[in-house]
Amino acid sequence: MDQSFHAMGERRRNIVLSLCLAGLLLACCGYLQANKYEYNYAISIIERSLIYAVVAVSMNLVNGFTGLFSLGQAGFMAIGAYVTAILTIPTANRPSVYYISGIHPWIENLHAPALLALILGGLAAAACAALIGIPVLRLKSDYLAIATLGFAEIIRALIAAPMMDRITNGSYGLKSIPGFSSIFQVLALAACSIGLMVLLINSSYGRMFKAIREDEIAAEAMGINLFRTKELSFVISSFFAGISGGMLAMFMRSIDSKTFQVSLTYDILLIVVIGGIGSVTGSVLGAFLVTAGREILRFFDEPFFLGGVQVPLFRPGFRMVIFSLLLMIVVLFYSKGLMGTNEFSWNSICRFFGRKERKKQEGRVPHDGAK
């Protein structure tokens, strides 16, 4: 009976703390939005971090929870970004966008609301993943990584190909993409996307993903269809990667094929590794740390004078040297990432502070008449 009351008390405490945290975050976002001209730089960092958090969790879904080493996220982001951009660019602005080769008649008057365009971009990425997954998912380990990385580069090459000029505008890219009017739009989209992936991970499908990650032979012996389950994980991951690509297009308001180079995939993989492979909370935390860290350290790229003498190390590019050193320190002390395979938990936080309080009390020296 006592244990049940204790569990109910913990549950109520966790709900109250979660609501307080959510209210605090919403209040901070509201303050930033109300003073958006003053805090425009901070808002852009938060929005980019939220977008990267979505794609990082989607990569973690297939890499961390299913055990498939896929590096095709940039390609799926490109598909989602271009579908979203093509569908949301105002028809009146399209002649000024496709001024070189003209626009294909099939998409000339094609238009959709932003939310529908994002979903269609995700579905387009998922459809491509379903097709490419048939041959690719039969590969394992490094071979799968190379194949998916090659797919991402093929997508990028096709986008810039001359035969696609009337659809993607080739190497000139797309501009005049409607952006987000509020930080709350990005926050809501990111929260919904990550929330849906968390629900999937905690469902029976998520348990099948984890079973394949732990031991494919044992999972197959339990009746799990390996290929079908891998395909499902790969397609769902690509769907949310496509949505994040559409969000990135709306955030940047202009895109081209160079936006989705291999370096973008490596950045996402870095976020996943720093946060913890197999941790949704770690991916979100890693997205904010990596994105904000690069911006906060930007002053290292500016000239710095000490006593009238310029410090030679402060020059363009030195910021990334410091950033890389900090990443090395994090990896050395947290070999499994900041969160490892753990998730954020109020119970863990309360136990941590409870242990510190008990140690403090045990370390006190009694003063009852001691001479």
C-alpha positions as CSV (number, residue, x, y, z in Angstrom):
1,M,0.0,0.0,0.0
2,D,2.8,2.4,0.9
3,Q,4.6,1.7,-2.3
4,S,1.4,2.4,-4.4
5,F,0.9,5.7,-2.5
6,H,4.6,6.6,-3.1
7,A,4.3,5.8,-6.8
8,M,1.2,8.0,-7.1
9,G,3.0,10.8,-5.3
10,E,5.9,10.5,-7.6
11,R,3.6,10.5,-10.6
12,R,1.8,13.7,-9.4
13,R,5.1,15.3,-8.7
14,N,6.5,14.5,-12.1
15,I,3.3,15.9,-13.8
16,V,3.6,19.1,-11.8
17,L,7.3,19.5,-12.6
18,S,6.7,18.8,-16.3
19,L,3.9,21.4,-16.5
20,C,6.1,23.9,-14.7
21,L,9.0,23.3,-17.1
22,A,6.7,23.5,-20.1
23,G,5.2,26.7,-18.8
24,L,8.7,28.2,-18.2
25,L,9.7,27.3,-21.8
26,L,6.6,28.8,-23.3
27,A,7.1,31.9,-21.2
28,C,10.7,32.3,-22.4
29,C,9.6,31.7,-26.0
30,G,6.8,34.3,-25.6
31,Y,9.2,36.8,-24.2
32,L,11.6,36.3,-27.1
33,Q,8.8,36.5,-29.6
34,A,7.5,39.7,-28.1
35,N,10.9,41.2,-28.4
36,K,11.8,39.4,-31.7
37,Y,13.7,42.4,-33.2
38,E,16.0,42.6,-30.2
39,Y,16.5,38.8,-29.8
40,N,16.3,37.8,-33.5
41,Y,19.7,36.1,-33.3
42,A,18.7,34.0,-30.3
43,I,15.4,33.0,-31.9
44,S,17.2,31.9,-35.1
45,I,19.5,29.7,-33.0
46,I,16.6,28.1,-31.1
47,E,14.7,27.5,-34.4
48,R,17.6,25.9,-36.1
49,S,18.3,23.8,-33.0
50,L,14.7,22.5,-33.0
51,I,14.9,21.6,-36.7
52,Y,18.1,19.7,-36.1
53,A,16.6,18.0,-33.1
54,V,13.9,16.5,-35.3
55,V,16.3,15.1,-37.9
56,A,18.7,13.9,-35.1
57,V,15.9,12.0,-33.4
58,S,14.9,10.5,-36.8
59,M,18.5,9.4,-37.4
60,N,18.6,8.0,-33.9
61,L,15.4,6.0,-34.6
62,V,17.1,4.0,-37.3
63,N,20.7,4.1,-36.1
64,G,20.3,4.0,-32.3
65,F,17.1,2.1,-31.8
66,T,17.1,-0.3,-34.8
67,G,20.9,-0.7,-35.1
68,L,21.1,0.3,-38.8
69,F,24.0,2.5,-39.8
70,S,22.3,4.8,-42.2
71,L,23.9,8.1,-43.5
72,G,21.2,9.2,-46.0
73,Q,19.5,11.9,-43.9
74,A,20.7,14.8,-46.0
75,G,19.2,13.2,-49.1
76,F,15.8,12.7,-47.5
77,M,16.0,16.3,-46.1
78,A,16.6,17.6,-49.6
79,I,13.6,15.8,-50.9
80,G,11.3,17.1,-48.2
81,A,12.8,20.6,-48.5
82,Y,12.3,20.9,-52.3
83,V,8.8,19.5,-52.2
84,T,7.9,21.9,-49.4
85,A,9.5,24.8,-51.2
86,I,7.9,24.1,-54.6
87,L,4.4,23.8,-53.0
88,T,4.7,26.9,-50.8
89,I,6.3,29.5,-53.1
90,P,3.6,32.0,-54.0
91,T,2.5,31.6,-57.6
92,A,3.0,35.3,-58.2
93,N,6.7,35.0,-57.3
94,R,7.5,32.0,-59.4
95,P,8.4,33.8,-62.6
96,S,11.1,35.7,-60.6
97,V,12.4,32.4,-59.2
98,Y,12.4,30.3,-62.4
99,Y,13.7,33.2,-64.5
100,I,16.5,31.2,-66.2
101,S,14.9,28.1,-67.7
102,G,11.2,28.8,-66.9
103,I,8.9,26.6,-64.8
104,H,7.4,23.3,-65.7
105,P,3.6,23.7,-66.5
106,W,2.8,20.8,-64.2
107,I,3.9,22.7,-61.1
108,E,3.2,26.3,-62.3
109,N,0.0,26.6,-60.4
110,L,0.6,23.9,-57.8
111,H,0.2,25.3,-54.3
112,A,-0.5,23.9,-50.8
113,P,-0.6,25.3,-47.2
114,A,2.6,25.1,-45.3
115,L,1.5,22.2,-43.0
116,L,0.2,20.1,-45.9
117,A,3.4,20.9,-47.9
118,L,5.5,19.6,-45.0
119,I,3.5,16.4,-44.7
120,L,3.7,15.8,-48.5
121,G,7.5,16.5,-48.4
122,G,7.8,13.9,-45.6
123,L,5.7,11.4,-47.6
124,A,7.8,12.0,-50.7
125,A,11.0,11.2,-48.7
126,A,9.3,8.2,-47.2
127,A,8.3,6.9,-50.6
128,C,11.9,7.2,-51.9
129,A,13.1,5.5,-48.7
130,A,10.7,2.6,-49.3
131,L,12.1,2.1,-52.8
132,I,15.7,2.5,-52.0
133,G,15.3,0.4,-48.9
134,I,14.4,-2.8,-50.9
135,P,18.0,-3.3,-52.1
136,V,19.9,-1.3,-49.5
137,L,18.5,-2.8,-46.3
138,R,19.9,-6.2,-47.2
139,L,23.3,-4.7,-46.6
140,K,24.9,-4.4,-43.1
141,S,27.2,-2.1,-41.2
142,D,29.6,0.0,-43.3
143,Y,28.1,-1.2,-46.6
144,L,24.7,0.1,-45.6
145,A,26.3,3.4,-44.6
146,I,28.1,3.8,-47.9
147,A,25.0,2.9,-49.9
148,T,22.8,5.4,-48.1
149,L,25.5,8.1,-48.3
150,G,25.7,7.4,-52.0
151,F,22.0,7.8,-52.3
152,A,22.1,11.2,-50.6
153,E,24.7,12.3,-53.1
154,I,22.7,11.0,-56.1
155,I,19.7,13.0,-54.9
156,R,21.8,16.1,-54.6
157,A,23.2,15.6,-58.1
158,L,19.8,15.1,-59.5
159,I,18.5,18.3,-57.9
160,A,21.3,20.3,-59.6
161,A,21.1,18.4,-62.9
162,P,20.1,20.5,-66.0
163,M,17.2,18.2,-66.8
164,M,15.6,19.3,-63.5
165,D,16.0,23.0,-64.1
166,R,12.3,23.6,-64.7
167,I,11.3,21.8,-61.5
168,T,14.1,22.4,-59.0
169,N,15.7,25.5,-60.7
170,G,18.9,23.5,-60.9
171,S,22.0,25.0,-59.4
172,Y,20.3,28.4,-58.9
173,G,18.1,27.0,-56.1
174,L,14.7,28.2,-54.9
175,K,14.0,31.4,-53.1
176,S,10.9,33.4,-51.9
177,I,10.0,30.4,-49.7
178,P,7.5,31.6,-47.0
179,G,9.1,31.4,-43.6
180,F,7.8,30.9,-40.1
181,S,5.9,33.8,-38.6
182,S,6.5,32.8,-35.0
183,I,8.9,30.7,-32.9
184,F,5.9,28.8,-31.6
185,Q,5.2,27.3,-35.1
186,V,8.7,25.7,-35.1
187,L,8.3,24.6,-31.5
188,A,4.9,23.0,-32.1
189,L,6.1,21.2,-35.3
190,A,9.2,19.9,-33.5
191,A,7.3,18.8,-30.4
192,C,4.7,17.0,-32.4
193,S,7.3,15.2,-34.6
194,I,9.5,14.2,-31.7
195,G,6.5,13.2,-29.6
196,L,5.2,10.9,-32.4
197,M,8.6,9.3,-32.6
198,V,8.7,8.8,-28.9
199,L,5.3,7.1,-29.0
200,L,6.5,4.8,-31.7
201,I,9.7,3.9,-29.8
202,N,7.6,3.0,-26.7
203,S,5.1,1.0,-28.7
204,S,5.3,-2.7,-29.8
205,Y,7.0,-1.6,-33.0
206,G,9.7,0.2,-31.0
207,R,10.3,-3.0,-29.0
208,M,10.8,-4.9,-32.3
209,F,13.3,-2.2,-33.4
210,K,15.3,-2.7,-30.2
211,A,15.1,-6.5,-30.5
212,I,16.7,-6.3,-33.9
213,R,19.3,-4.0,-32.6
214,E,20.2,-6.3,-29.8
215,D,20.3,-9.6,-31.7
216,E,18.9,-10.2,-35.2
217,I,19.0,-14.0,-34.9
218,A,17.0,-14.0,-31.6
219,A,14.5,-11.5,-33.0
220,E,13.9,-13.6,-36.0
221,A,13.5,-16.7,-33.9
222,M,10.8,-14.8,-31.9
223,G,8.8,-14.3,-35.2
224,I,9.9,-10.8,-36.1
225,N,10.2,-10.2,-39.9
226,L,13.6,-8.6,-40.1
227,F,13.3,-7.0,-43.5
228,R,9.8,-5.6,-43.0
229,T,10.7,-4.2,-39.6
230,K,13.9,-2.6,-40.9
231,E,12.0,-1.2,-43.8
232,L,9.4,0.3,-41.5
233,S,12.0,1.9,-39.3
234,F,13.9,3.3,-42.3
235,V,10.7,4.7,-43.9
236,I,9.4,6.4,-40.7
237,S,12.9,7.8,-40.1
238,S,13.0,9.2,-43.6
239,F,9.5,10.7,-43.3
240,F,10.5,12.8,-40.3
241,A,13.8,13.7,-42.0
242,G,11.8,15.0,-44.9
243,I,9.6,17.1,-42.6
244,S,12.8,18.5,-41.0
245,G,14.1,19.3,-44.4
246,G,10.9,21.2,-45.2
247,M,11.2,23.1,-41.9
248,L,14.8,24.0,-42.8
249,A,13.7,25.3,-46.2
250,M,11.1,27.5,-44.5
251,F,13.6,28.6,-41.9
252,M,16.3,29.6,-44.5
253,R,13.7,30.9,-47.0
254,S,16.1,29.9,-49.9
255,I,17.8,26.6,-50.7
256,D,20.0,25.0,-53.3
257,S,21.7,21.7,-53.7
258,K,24.8,22.8,-51.7
259,T,22.6,23.1,-48.6
260,F,22.4,19.3,-48.4
261,Q,26.0,18.3,-48.8
262,V,27.6,15.4,-47.0
263,S,28.7,17.7,-44.2
264,L,25.1,18.1,-43.2
265,T,24.8,14.4,-42.6
266,Y,28.0,14.4,-40.6
267,D,26.7,17.3,-38.5
268,I,23.5,15.3,-37.7
269,L,25.6,12.3,-36.8
270,L,27.7,14.4,-34.6
271,I,24.6,15.6,-32.7
272,V,23.4,12.0,-32.2
273,V,26.8,10.8,-31.0
274,I,27.3,13.7,-28.6
275,G,23.8,13.3,-27.2
276,G,23.9,9.6,-26.9
277,I,23.1,6.9,-29.5
278,G,19.8,5.4,-28.4
279,S,18.5,8.5,-26.4
280,V,15.9,10.8,-27.7
281,T,16.6,13.3,-24.9
282,G,20.3,13.1,-25.8
283,S,19.6,14.0,-29.5
284,V,17.5,17.0,-28.5
285,L,20.2,18.1,-26.0
286,G,23.0,17.5,-28.5
287,A,21.1,19.6,-31.2
288,F,21.0,22.6,-28.9
289,L,24.6,22.2,-27.6
290,V,26.2,21.8,-31.1
291,T,24.1,24.5,-32.8
292,A,24.4,27.1,-30.0
293,G,28.1,26.2,-29.3
294,R,29.1,27.0,-32.9
295,E,27.4,30.4,-32.6
296,I,28.6,31.3,-29.1
297,L,32.2,30.6,-30.1
298,R,32.0,32.9,-33.2
299,F,33.9,35.7,-31.4
300,F,37.1,33.5,-31.9
301,D,36.8,34.3,-35.6
302,E,37.1,38.1,-35.0
303,P,40.4,39.9,-34.4
304,F,41.3,40.3,-30.7
305,F,43.7,42.9,-29.4
306,L,45.4,42.7,-26.0
307,G,47.3,45.8,-24.9
308,G,47.3,47.1,-28.5
309,V,48.7,43.9,-29.9
310,Q,46.6,41.5,-32.0
311,V,46.4,38.0,-30.7
312,P,47.4,35.8,-33.7
313,L,45.2,32.9,-32.8
314,F,42.0,34.9,-33.2
315,R,41.3,34.7,-36.9
316,P,38.6,33.2,-39.2
317,G,38.4,29.5,-38.7
318,F,39.8,29.4,-35.2
319,R,36.3,29.0,-33.8
320,M,36.0,25.5,-35.3
321,V,39.4,24.6,-33.7
322,I,38.0,25.5,-30.3
323,F,34.7,23.7,-31.0
324,S,36.5,20.5,-32.1
325,L,38.6,20.6,-28.9
326,L,35.5,20.9,-26.8
327,L,33.9,18.0,-28.6
328,M,37.0,15.9,-28.0
329,I,36.8,16.6,-24.3
330,V,33.1,15.7,-24.2
331,V,33.9,12.4,-26.0
332,L,36.8,11.6,-23.7
333,F,34.7,12.0,-20.5
334,Y,31.4,10.8,-22.0
335,S,32.3,7.9,-24.3
336,K,28.6,7.0,-24.8
337,G,27.5,10.6,-25.2
338,L,26.0,13.0,-22.7
339,M,22.9,10.9,-22.0
340,G,24.2,7.5,-23.1
341,T,21.1,5.3,-23.6
342,N,19.2,7.1,-20.8
343,E,16.3,9.5,-21.0
344,F,15.4,12.6,-19.0
345,S,13.6,11.6,-15.8
346,W,12.4,13.6,-12.9
347,N,12.9,10.6,-10.6
348,S,16.6,10.4,-11.6
349,I,17.1,14.1,-10.9
350,C,15.3,13.9,-7.5
351,R,17.4,10.9,-6.5
352,F,20.6,12.7,-7.5
353,F,19.8,15.7,-5.3
354,G,18.5,13.4,-2.6
355,R,21.9,11.5,-2.5
356,K,23.8,14.8,-2.4
357,E,21.6,16.0,0.5
358,R,22.1,12.7,2.4
359,K,25.9,12.9,1.9
360,K,25.9,16.4,3.2
361,Q,24.0,15.4,6.3
362,E,26.2,12.4,6.9
363,G,29.3,14.6,6.6
364,R,28.1,17.0,9.3
365,V,30.0,17.0,12.7
366,P,27.7,16.9,15.7
367,H,28.0,19.9,18.0
368,D,26.2,18.6,21.1
369,G,28.7,19.7,23.8
370,A,31.8,18.4,22.0
371,K,35.0,20.0,23.4
